[in-house]
Amino acid sequence: DFKKSYDTTTPLKTIEKVGQQITTMPSEFQLHPKLKKLIDMRKAMTEGKQPIDWGTAELFAYGTCILEGNSVRLSGQDCVRGTFTHRHSCFYDSRTGEMYNPLKQLREDKEFCVYNSSLSEMAVLGFELGNSISDPGYLTIWEAQFGDFANGAQIIIDQFLASGEQKWLRTCGLTLLLPHGYEGQGPEHSSARLERFLQMCAQKNMQVCNLTTPAQIFHALRRQVKRDFRVPLV
């Protein structure tokens, strides 16, 4: 029921717990000096001293979902750091190269799985589609670093994602994070062509959202697991 409103709010103390987790490094961890400013900014956002940015709102969505009982799975090209270096979901020790995954520490019985995938878009998206269908308790996300990467996964999008419920009788809550800006890198390199996905919408088969504020992505991602049904989100 798309008209029904679902509660995607969360207590402030839950967000503060996530904020503390993503801004605290292990005692022996050698954080790269260039990332110290990022950590300090996120601390200020958590404390309400400055507006929350896009990447931090996204991490707040993942962390609060985990604390409330939903694991999160994210894959795509450079998605650990973020396509435009906005996410930094994990950090690497500048001395040893060891990775630290802050959100993974929130709950022992829930997971935050994040993987930099190979440039095999059709295979990776097909794998994540299967993950999303087989375990709807996960918030499962695939990120295309550029628009033409979605081109490589188009078979999965056309044959299984957009037509999943009507054609295969399977519901799916898979989320696709796609770039939509035109930045002079080619007509479909910097944009995933929003109109292409809108043309595939019929019978409430999926949601195509042009999110423009940090608050919107926070609530849209949480809604994917808070509703009692699953529909793909682009």
Steps between C-alpha positions, in 0.01 A plus 500: 500500500697800372253745654558375852753694705766298680690628802864545400595719796745387764586638847775760518699281738512228232646742246746626761615144566563448129678834480727409787578165338598642160724767654693284749806304387674218691776626728786360290343593165702740283243710316624679189556867595281622213200317647525660844307804374223269375473331840488837677224619263294188567541551875368854462204372294420238764507768770270726297766767451475497121259364236521132415644432153399233248759235589443529875122477461550185296719345772242603762238310299715186488598518865148557631368214285762270651419606857130442429554148366573520127837410352636710213679383186661743254706422191626689197806665356690693770194493727707460818641848447202617296489585132573867571695433823190597697441179695818374668306215661828329595852621572844358431790515743758719324779292651378141466229529234254316726136597449273614784122476448331716768138407424583131524563551873149625582336158551663158506192330359458740204731579212625795302645345185668738257699385197688672219384284212668414174398668174254222419180691549253240371649228720518714813148641465363152430672374815356783710155445351515143625618616842213746528236245402635222723534717814254795508623586850809656343519848358680396180649771278693507173677820401597584143801726502404651166194490277650273239570243771125462528501429126707190567238378748203585280406136433448441873307826534267426205447128536495455877488824701230702325293191411564290811154500653293480179723259309665288769257543792786604727511820703832673551618798702832552320618861493704651215707812563558660159665828394269748333704815435641605166858609555647505152636145501266372232123468463470178700827485692409757762125430487309171533216656298213538744245496217596143409395374841184709502397336173524159668263594782156339482254341745701632796790273408775724634584843642713756315604783728712807433621565855640848556556535877679292766171458688335348193761229452492423874125438499483335155762239591336424834158471336633212289512275807232665717212428264330160514553443128800522268526702179823595316626855553700689239 
